[in-house]
Amino acid sequence: MTEDGRIFREAWIAGVRRHFPGEPKPGYIAPWDETPEWERASAAAVFGQIRDFVAVSAGTTAKLTREQKGRFVALCWIAQIHKHIENPKPAYVADWDDLPKWQRETDADIFEAIERQV
């Protein structure tokens, strides 16, 4: 489970570095060991959801658009936010259309990185 979470986190950091305009907040690119426990658990859980989705789809997720892949990651992450944070800030649970472009692109990158793993 830890390794799954690390893979998710590394894909997040790579996406942030690739897509974030300017200098990202330190928390966005903090290494695994400096990531809060709830975020580690969430990263592992979402990795598992993506892995399972790819498996039950018999690999046909490759036919999804980047937007569809990113939306899946975003929705899974929002559920984790609700699980771990009683009253999250609205920005933490924003719908896809309200996310900044860099975050939408990063979420799609995460899906594709995990898709390649499985």
Backbone as CSV, one residue per row, in Angstrom:
resi,resn,N_x,N_y,N_z,CA_x,CA_y,CA_z,C_x,C_y,C_z
1,MET,0.826,-1.190,0.000,0.000,0.000,0.000,0.876,1.262,0.000
2,THR,1.941,1.227,0.769,2.832,2.388,0.808,3.428,2.653,-0.561
3,GLU,3.849,1.589,-1.246,4.449,1.768,-2.564,3.441,2.362,-3.547
4,ASP,2.193,1.920,-3.470,1.144,2.469,-4.336,0.990,3.972,-4.093
5,GLY,0.955,4.352,-2.841,0.821,5.759,-2.496,1.999,6.580,-2.982
6,ARG,3.191,6.003,-2.864,4.402,6.701,-3.338,4.334,6.930,-4.843
7,ILE,3.880,5.932,-5.582,3.770,6.066,-7.038,2.801,7.193,-7.379
8,PHE,1.666,7.223,-6.678,0.695,8.295,-6.881,1.341,9.644,-6.575
9,ARG,2.000,9.745,-5.435,2.612,11.010,-5.011,3.680,11.467,-5.994
10,GLU,4.507,10.535,-6.464,5.553,10.893,-7.428,4.943,11.394,-8.733
11,ALA,3.830,10.782,-9.146,3.144,11.239,-10.360,2.552,12.631,-10.136
12,TRP,2.023,12.880,-8.936,1.494,14.210,-8.596,2.603,15.252,-8.673
13,ILE,3.726,14.967,-8.024,4.835,15.929,-8.000,5.349,16.193,-9.414
14,ALA,5.497,15.141,-10.199,5.957,15.314,-11.583,4.975,16.179,-12.366
15,GLY,3.684,15.942,-12.179,2.669,16.741,-12.869,2.676,18.191,-12.432
16,VAL,2.819,18.412,-11.123,2.872,19.786,-10.625,4.075,20.501,-11.222
17,ARG,5.211,19.850,-11.216,6.423,20.480,-11.779,6.255,20.771,-13.269
18,ARG,5.515,19.922,-13.970,5.316,20.087,-15.413,4.275,21.161,-15.730
19,HIS,3.215,21.226,-14.943,2.069,22.038,-15.338,1.812,23.287,-14.498
20,PHE,2.330,23.340,-13.284,2.030,24.481,-12.417,2.695,25.734,-12.955
21,PRO,1.934,26.822,-13.069,2.535,28.067,-13.557,3.322,28.744,-12.426
22,GLY,4.588,28.928,-12.622,5.396,29.572,-11.587,5.932,28.570,-10.580
23,GLU,6.150,29.053,-9.364,6.715,28.223,-8.293,5.585,27.619,-7.465
24,PRO,5.487,26.278,-7.413,4.413,25.668,-6.623,4.645,25.828,-5.121
25,LYS,3.567,25.772,-4.363,3.659,25.793,-2.909,4.503,24.604,-2.451
26,PRO,5.290,24.766,-1.396,6.124,23.660,-0.920,5.337,22.375,-0.636
27,GLY,4.126,22.510,-0.112,3.318,21.328,0.180,2.941,20.536,-1.058
28,TYR,2.847,21.224,-2.201,2.499,20.536,-3.448,3.588,19.570,-3.892
29,ILE,4.827,19.891,-3.551,5.940,19.066,-4.028,6.742,18.450,-2.877
30,ALA,6.137,18.425,-1.694,6.807,17.818,-0.542,7.022,16.326,-0.795
31,PRO,8.182,15.813,-0.400,8.431,14.381,-0.582,7.491,13.524,0.281
32,TRP,7.419,12.278,-0.053,6.535,11.317,0.607,6.650,11.374,2.130
33,ASP,7.849,11.360,2.633,8.063,11.326,4.078,7.577,12.585,4.790
34,GLU,7.376,13.663,4.047,6.876,14.914,4.630,5.386,15.134,4.347
35,THR,4.772,14.151,3.726,3.352,14.244,3.386,2.522,13.786,4.578
36,PRO,1.470,14.539,4.931,0.626,14.127,6.063,0.059,12.716,5.872
37,GLU,-0.161,12.044,6.969,-0.641,10.653,6.928,-1.947,10.511,6.145
38,TRP,-2.886,11.448,6.325,-4.158,11.336,5.609,-3.945,11.421,4.099
39,GLU,-2.969,12.223,3.673,-2.685,12.332,2.239,-2.029,11.057,1.721
40,ARG,-1.181,10.452,2.527,-0.563,9.175,2.129,-1.630,8.094,1.958
41,ALA,-2.538,8.030,2.949,-3.617,7.041,2.871,-4.500,7.303,1.652
42,SER,-4.773,8.572,1.394,-5.606,8.941,0.243,-4.913,8.602,-1.070
43,ALA,-3.617,8.872,-1.153,-2.865,8.558,-2.367,-2.905,7.064,-2.650
44,ALA,-2.729,6.254,-1.614,-2.777,4.799,-1.793,-4.176,4.340,-2.196
45,ALA,-5.200,4.933,-1.581,-6.573,4.549,-1.906,-6.921,4.881,-3.355
46,VAL,-6.556,6.079,-3.802,-6.881,6.477,-5.170,-6.066,5.650,-6.171
47,PHE,-4.810,5.365,-5.835,-4.033,4.461,-6.689,-4.816,3.157,-6.868
48,GLY,-5.308,2.595,-5.759,-6.054,1.341,-5.831,-7.313,1.457,-6.667
49,GLN,-8.006,2.579,-6.562,-9.213,2.764,-7.365,-8.883,2.817,-8.855
50,ILE,-7.809,3.496,-9.194,-7.404,3.575,-10.604,-6.969,2.196,-11.090
51,ARG,-6.142,1.520,-10.289,-5.681,0.169,-10.648,-6.870,-0.747,-10.900
52,ASP,-7.845,-0.731,-9.982,-9.014,-1.595,-10.117,-9.857,-1.216,-11.326
53,PHE,-9.995,0.075,-11.579,-10.759,0.544,-12.732,-10.123,0.064,-14.035
54,VAL,-8.805,0.164,-14.123,-8.097,-0.326,-15.312,-8.313,-1.833,-15.450
55,ALA,-8.219,-2.563,-14.341,-8.364,-4.020,-14.378,-9.766,-4.444,-14.798
56,VAL,-10.795,-3.876,-14.176,-12.159,-4.288,-14.515,-12.561,-3.821,-15.910
57,SER,-11.816,-2.864,-16.447,-12.084,-2.384,-17.805,-11.277,-3.156,-18.844
58,ALA,-10.530,-4.147,-18.378,-9.701,-4.990,-19.256,-8.770,-4.153,-20.126
59,GLY,-8.237,-3.093,-19.539,-7.275,-2.259,-20.254,-7.866,-1.283,-21.245
60,THR,-9.177,-1.261,-21.380,-9.785,-0.352,-22.363,-9.785,1.100,-21.896
61,THR,-9.263,1.357,-20.703,-9.158,2.737,-20.248,-8.217,3.532,-21.148
62,ALA,-7.391,2.840,-21.916,-6.516,3.522,-22.865,-7.329,4.310,-23.893
63,LYS,-8.583,3.943,-24.070,-9.451,4.635,-25.032,-10.106,5.880,-24.443
64,LEU,-9.975,6.081,-23.131,-10.549,7.267,-22.508,-9.743,8.500,-22.905
65,THR,-10.395,9.645,-22.902,-9.679,10.896,-23.157,-8.900,11.283,-21.903
66,ARG,-7.941,12.184,-22.069,-7.206,12.677,-20.901,-8.164,13.328,-19.905
67,GLU,-9.156,14.030,-20.415,-10.120,14.664,-19.514,-10.877,13.619,-18.706
68,GLN,-11.323,12.547,-19.354,-12.039,11.493,-18.636,-11.150,10.864,-17.563
69,LYS,-9.907,10.640,-17.895,-8.967,10.064,-16.924,-8.756,11.017,-15.758
70,GLY,-8.563,12.279,-16.054,-8.361,13.267,-15.006,-9.583,13.426,-14.127
71,ARG,-10.765,13.410,-14.731,-12.008,13.522,-13.953,-12.130,12.369,-12.960
72,PHE,-11.740,11.180,-13.385,-11.810,10.015,-12.499,-10.913,10.229,-11.279
73,VAL,-9.695,10.681,-11.513,-8.765,10.930,-10.406,-9.333,12.006,-9.481
74,ALA,-9.813,13.089,-10.057,-10.331,14.194,-9.250,-11.500,13.747,-8.379
75,LEU,-12.405,12.980,-8.933,-13.572,12.526,-8.183,-13.169,11.574,-7.056
76,CYS,-12.260,10.667,-7.347,-11.769,9.757,-6.304,-11.093,10.546,-5.186
77,TRP,-10.324,11.572,-5.560,-9.628,12.379,-4.557,-10.624,13.162,-3.690
78,ILE,-11.660,13.708,-4.305,-12.678,14.443,-3.557,-13.316,13.534,-2.501
79,ALA,-13.592,12.304,-2.855,-14.167,11.370,-1.877,-13.216,11.172,-0.697
80,GLN,-11.914,11.109,-0.974,-10.928,10.965,0.106,-10.892,12.213,0.986
81,ILE,-11.012,13.366,0.372,-11.043,14.618,1.147,-12.210,14.566,2.132
82,HIS,-13.383,14.173,1.636,-14.557,14.092,2.505,-14.366,13.042,3.602
83,LYS,-13.659,11.989,3.290,-13.405,10.934,4.276,-12.515,11.438,5.412
84,HIS,-11.522,12.238,5.086,-10.506,12.621,6.057,-10.669,14.015,6.660
85,ILE,-11.436,14.886,6.021,-11.575,16.265,6.496,-13.061,16.553,6.698
86,GLU,-13.430,16.865,7.935,-14.843,17.037,8.262,-15.493,18.195,7.509
87,ASN,-14.856,19.339,7.483,-15.400,20.512,6.802,-14.344,21.080,5.855
88,PRO,-14.152,20.435,4.713,-13.088,20.895,3.812,-13.395,22.249,3.184
89,LYS,-12.338,22.956,2.857,-12.493,24.209,2.119,-13.127,23.888,0.764
90,PRO,-13.962,24.775,0.242,-14.580,24.516,-1.061,-13.561,24.194,-2.165
91,ALA,-12.407,24.827,-2.136,-11.399,24.559,-3.171,-10.909,23.116,-3.124
92,TYR,-10.950,22.489,-1.947,-10.488,21.098,-1.808,-11.441,20.109,-2.465
93,VAL,-12.690,20.500,-2.620,-13.693,19.596,-3.176,-14.342,20.196,-4.436
94,ALA,-13.603,21.046,-5.098,-14.123,21.705,-6.300,-14.373,20.689,-7.413
95,ASP,-15.427,20.948,-8.168,-15.753,20.109,-9.314,-14.717,20.334,-10.421
96,TRP,-14.649,19.414,-11.329,-13.664,19.412,-12.404,-13.561,20.757,-13.114
97,ASP,-14.691,21.306,-13.502,-14.677,22.553,-14.267,-14.137,23.734,-13.465
98,ASP,-14.117,23.604,-12.151,-13.629,24.674,-11.291,-12.160,24.509,-10.907
99,LEU,-11.547,23.405,-11.296,-10.132,23.185,-10.996,-9.268,23.986,-11.963
100,PRO,-8.119,24.457,-11.485,-7.201,25.132,-12.410,-6.670,24.144,-13.445
101,LYS,-6.311,24.671,-14.601,-5.836,23.821,-15.707,-4.658,22.946,-15.279
102,TRP,-3.725,23.513,-14.513,-2.557,22.728,-14.107,-2.974,21.503,-13.296
103,GLN,-4.007,21.644,-12.481,-4.443,20.522,-11.654,-5.172,19.478,-12.489
104,ARG,-5.959,19.920,-13.461,-6.632,18.967,-14.352,-5.601,18.159,-15.137
105,GLU,-4.573,18.842,-15.642,-3.520,18.149,-16.399,-2.749,17.180,-15.496
106,THR,-2.473,17.602,-14.273,-1.756,16.748,-13.325,-2.576,15.505,-13.001
107,ASP,-3.874,15.660,-12.788,-4.729,14.511,-12.505,-4.726,13.527,-13.667
108,ALA,-4.768,14.023,-14.891,-4.707,13.132,-16.058,-3.357,12.419,-16.116
109,ASP,-2.286,13.142,-15.800,-0.952,12.520,-15.766,-0.897,11.395,-14.738
110,ILE,-1.520,11.617,-13.587,-1.523,10.597,-12.534,-2.202,9.334,-13.043
111,PHE,-3.368,9.488,-13.646,-4.081,8.319,-14.168,-3.194,7.560,-15.148
112,GLU,-2.595,8.284,-16.079,-1.778,7.626,-17.110,-0.546,6.962,-16.514
113,ALA,0.057,7.557,-15.492,1.213,6.955,-14.851,0.835,5.640,-14.181
114,ILE,-0.311,5.613,-13.510,-0.754,4.399,-12.848,-1.209,3.376,-13.873
115,GLU,-1.860,3.834,-14.909,-2.294,2.950,-15.991,-1.100,2.198,-16.583
116,ARG,0.027,2.888,-16.732,1.237,2.237,-17.257,1.786,1.206,-16.278
117,GLN,1.575,1.414,-14.992,2.053,0.472,-13.964,1.306,-0.836,-13.992
118,VAL,0.031,-0.769,-14.381,-0.813,-1.972,-14.331,-1.131,-2.447,-15.705
